Amino acid sequence: MKIGSEFHKELFCRSFIDSYIQYQPEQLAWPELDAIALDRLRKIPFWEEALNTELAAGAKIKAYLPMINDPLLYEAVALQGEEEARHGRLFQFLIQHYGIETSGQPPAQLSSNPEQAFIDFGYGECLDSFLGFGLFKIARQSEFLPEPLFKIFDLLLQEEARHIVFFVNWIAYLQVSRRRGAKVLRGLSSLWNYGKAAQRMMGVVGSSAQSNSQDFAATEASVFLDNFSLELLISECLAENTRRMSEFDSRLLQPQLLPVLAKSILRVVTAFSQRSSHPNEKITS
């Protein structure tokens, strides 16, 4: 398949549209939580950030839609906007249903460049999802929260996986249509944009740590991060990313740079860990 062709566009748009799942957040099987589970849920510090991110995503996509002339691309991007807005409703319901306190942060202002805002959001979503896949797996295995909640969150991650596959194909299609589709150029563009996404993520993490008075990181996180290590996190991110990406048509592009970088980091971390565990071991040739 030729990247940037009409067939490519039909494939990634139709694959996205046809895999849409119909549901209403308020009608999902929200479980009753005991005091321990409710306390754990309420102490997780990122619910408001997740809500604001999804609401902002829906607004960014709505602002970008008038710039899309192709009917099929318009339909697919509009559908993603609906799903992002639905994610926002889901987090709103979760916060209200379980009495989670929020600070009422005002929504972010829209960018004067809607297309670039959509591109920035897309790369950020790819990075967030890659890390989220691994963290979700670790938390689920630890039974940190009741399984019915993880089933709801898994539905979100399934949709996030669809979004990032659509995005990497859309951005490649866009780059080819603008004569910037050479593989090396697309790779450099991805590296640059992922770097910006990582900077934004670190800014959000730092801001959340300063504004959140609940010492989640030092207390509750230890429940599902028992024996947690960077090596474990990266390994789970890679494994879960592979599993979720295997569900898509193999002809579609998938995120490549993040797994490659993660594997490189994992090799370094593993080597350092092994060296630290055997500090007096001599290296023989």
N, C-alpha and C positions, 0 to 999 in steps of 0.2 A: 504494500500500500504506500502511495506517495503522500508524505506529510504535506498538508496544505491544499490537497486536492478536494474536489467536490465530494468524492467518495469518503474521504477522511472526515470532512465536515458532517456529512450525513451520518456516519458511523458514530462519532462521539456525541453528537446531539441526540440522535435517536436512542442510543444506549442509555443516555441520561434520562431522557423524557420517559422512555418505556419502563424504566425501573423505579418510577415514582411510587411511593407507598402512601396510601390514603389513611390518615388518622387525625384525631383531634386530641391535643395534649390533655385537656380536661377529662377526657373519657378513658385515658389509660388506666391500667390497674395499679393505682397508687396504694402502697401498703400502709397499714397502721403500724407505727413504730413504737417500740417500748422506750423507756426513759433513756437507756444507754445508747441505743441507735439514734434516737432523736438528738441527744446531746452531741454525739459524734457528727451528725449531719450539720447541725447548727454551727459547730466550731470550724468547719471547713471554710477557709477564708475567701474563696474565689467565686462564690455564687453571684455576687453583684457584678463582678468583672465579666463573668460569663454572660450574664443578662445584657449588660451594656454592649458587649462585643457583638452579640447576635442582633440586637436592635439596630446598632450602627451598621452592621452588614446589610440588613434589609434596606435601610435608608440609602446606603451607598449604591446598591444595585438599582434601586428605584430611580436614583438620580442619573445613573449611567444608561438606562434603557433607551431614552430618546435619541442617543447617539448611534444606536444599532439600526442599520438599514436592512440587513438580511433577515427575512421573516423567521427562518429556522433558528438562527442564532438568537434572535429576539425571544422566541418561545422558550428556548432552553435557559437563557439567562434569567428571564422572568420567573421561570419555575424555581430556579435556585433562590431568587429573591423571596418567593413565597415560603420556601423551606427555611430560610434563615429567619424570616419573621415568625414562623411557627416555632422554631427553636427558642426565640425570645419569649413567646407565649408560654412555652413549656417551663422555662426558668422562672417566669413570673408566677406561674401556678405553683411550682415547687416552693418558692420563697413564701408565698401567701399560705399555702396549705400546711406547711410545717413551721410556720412562725419564725422564719429566719430574719434576723435584723439586718437592715441595710442602711447605708448613710444617705441614700437619695442623691447620688452624684448626678449632675446634669448630663444630658447626652452630648456626645462629641459633635462639634460643628462639622458640617459637610465641606469637603475639599472643593476648591474652585476648578479642579481638574478631575471630573468624575471617572474617566477611563483610568488614569493613573491610580486613583484611589481604589478602584476595583482590582487593578493589578497588584498593588501593595497588599490589599486584603487577601488576595488569592495565595500569594507566597506565604503570608503569615498563617493562613489556614493550613497550608501544607506542613509548615513547621510545627504548629500547635498539634495537628492531628498525629504526626509521627511520634511526638513525645507522649501524646495522650493515649495512643494505642498501648504503649508499654506500661504507663502508670496505671491505666485501667486494668490491665491484666494482673499486675501485682496486687492492687487493691481488691480485685474480685477473688483472687486465690486466697487472700487472707481473711475473707468474709468480714471485711471491715464494716460493711453495711449489708442489710438483708438482700438476698438474691433478686426479689422483685424489683428493687430499685436499679440494680445492675442491668436487668433486662431492659428497663426504660433507657438507661444511659447507653446501652449497646445499640439501641435503635438510632440514637443520635450519632454515634461513631460510624455506624453503617452509612448514614447519610453524608457524614463528613468525608468518608472514603470516596463516595460518589462525586462529591464536590471537587476533591483534589484531582481525581482522574479527569473530570470534565475540564478543570482549569488548565492542567498541563497540556492537554490537547488543544484547548482554545488558544492559549498563549502561543503555542507553536504554530497553529494555523494563522494567527494574526501576524506573527513575525515573518512567515513565508510570504504572506500577501503583501507585506511591506518591504520585501526583498532583504530581509535580515534573518533568513532562515537557515543559513549555514550552521552546521552542528557546533562548530567552535564558537560562533557568535551567540548561539542560544545557550551554550554552556557558560560562557562568561556573563551573560545577562542573568542567568539563574544564580550564579555565585554572588553577583553584586546584590541582587534582590533578596536572596536569603540572608546575606550579611545585614541588610537593613532590617529585615524581619527579626533577626536575632537581637539587634540593638533595641528595637521596639519592645520585644518580649522582656528583655532585662530591665527596661524602664518600668514596665508594668509590674514586674515582680518586686522591684525595689519600692515602688509606690505602695503596693499592697502590703508589703512588710512593715512600712512605716505607719500606715493608716490603720492596720488591723491590730486591735488591742489584745486579741485572744492568742495565746502562745501555742498555736496549733503545731508549728514546726517542731517544737521541743517536747510536746506531750502526745497529742493524739496521733500524729504521723508515725510515731514509733510502733503503733499497734499493727499497721499494715506494712511498715517499712522495716520490720524485724529482719536483721541480717542484710539490710539494704546496702547496696554499693552502686557506684557508677557503672561498674562492669555488668551488674545484674540489670540495671535500667536499660543500658544500651542493647544488651542481648535481647531483652523482652521487646524493645521497640523494633528491632530488626525482625524478630520472629513474627510478631503480630502484623507488622507492615507486609511481610511476605504473605502471610495467611490471608489478609484482607485483600491484597492486590490480586491474589490468585483467582478471586471470584469474578474478575472482569475479563472481557474479551481480550485475548492476548495480542490482538492487532492494535489495540489502543496504547498510546504512550502512557507511561507511569513515571512518577517521580524517581529519578535516578541519582541525583547528586547527593541528597540527604543520606540514603543508604550507603553510598560509597564513602562519604565522609565519616559516617558512624562506624563503619567497619574499620577504617583507618584508626579512628580514635580508640576503638575497642582493642585493637592489637597493641597500641601503646599502653593503654590502661592495664591490660592483662599482663604484659611484660613487666610493667612497673610493680604490679601487685605480686607477681611471682618473685621478683627481685627483693621486694620488701619482706616477704615471708621467709626468705632464705638469705639474710644479710651477710652471713659469714661464708656462704658457699662460693668457692673459687671457680672461676670460669676456665675450663681447660680446652685446649684446641686439639 
